[in-house]
Amino acid sequence: MNESESVYTPDALQRQALRTWHNGTVPLREQRIHALLGLAGETGELVDLLKKHFYKPGREATREVVMDELADVLYYTAILSHLWGFTFEDMAAHLAVKLADSHGWDGSGEKVAAQAAEGGQTA
């Protein structure tokens, strides 16, 4: 990082991740597939880690290990978003709009609570 990037902004982090990615000789389609498979793989590792944390006695996931796996997910998210032509800041702005519209959720958990009170299961 240069001096102007000494603070980790989302876009600076994305640029740093891109410095470790393919050079321009790999076709875009192949880069997208690689990044997608990397994202799926790292997400799977996180899911498996937390599955064992919740369901396998003696397998506690630590904050550091969860953060490491989430950082790997973030890496591939940075790459994949770049390969589709947008930055972390673009994603953050898009998410802000979705959240302002409640993204279909009101956060109250009323539906889940009502189903639990009725003895029903949630999907």
N, C-alpha and C positions, 0 to 999 in steps of 0.2 A: 504494500500500500504506500502511496505517496503521502506527503504531509497533508494535503487537502482531504485525504480519505482516512485520517487518523481516528475518526469516530466512525463506528459501524452504523452507517445508514443502511436501510434495506437495499437501495440501488448499488451502493458501494460494495456491499456483501455479495450481491449478484455478480458484479463485475469481477470480484476476486474469485468467485467460483468458476466463472467463465475462463479465467486464465489457466485452469487445470483441465479444461475440456478439449475436445478434438480441434485440430487445426482445420483450415478451410478445405482440405482435400477429401473429407468424408461427406458424402451427399447428405443433404438436409433430411431426407426421409429416414436414412439410417441413423442419423443423430437423434431424431425424434423417437424412433423405436428404442434405441439404446437408453435414452433418458426415461422413457416410459417404463421400460422393464426395470431400470434401476430404481425408480420411484416405487413400483409395485413390490420389488424385492425388499427394499428398506422398510416399507410400510408393513410387509409381512413379518419382518424381523421384530418390529415394534409390537405388532399384534401377538406374536408368539411369546415374546418376553412378558407381556402383560397377562396373557392367558395363564402362563405358568405362575405368575405372581398371585393371581386370584384363585387358581384352582389346584396348584401343586404344592403340597406342604413343604416348607423349607426353601422355597424359591422366591425370595423377596427381591423385587426390583428396586434398586436404589435410585435416588434422584439423579445421580450422575449418569447411570446407565440409560435411564429413560431420556435424559437430555442428549446423550450421545446418539441414540437412535433417532430422536426427533431432528437432530442436526443433520443426520444423513438424509432424512426425508426432505428437509429444507434445501439441502444441496441440490437434489434432483428437481425440486420444485423451481429453484432458481434457474437451472439449466433449461428445463422444459418450457417455462414461461418465456425465456429469451428466444427459444427456437420457434415459438409461436408469435413472436413480435411484440411482447410487452414486458414491462419491468415490474418489480415488486411494488413500486409506488403506484403503478397502474392498477395492480391487483388490490392494493389497500384502498384506493379510491373506489373501485368497483364494489368491494366488500362493504365500505361505509354506506354506499347507497342501498345495498341489500339490507344491511342492519337497520338503517333508518326506516325501512319499510317493514321491519320486524322479520323479514325473511321467512314469513309464514308462521312464525312462532311468537307467542306473547311472553314466553319465559315463565309463566305462572305454574306450569305443570298441572293445571286443573284437569285436563283430560286423563292424565296418568293417575292422578289422585282419585278421580271419579271411578275409573275402571278398577282400581285396587279396592275401593270401598264396596263395589258391586261384586267383588270376587273374580272379576274378569282378568284376562291376561292382555298385556299389550304386545303389539307385534314386534 
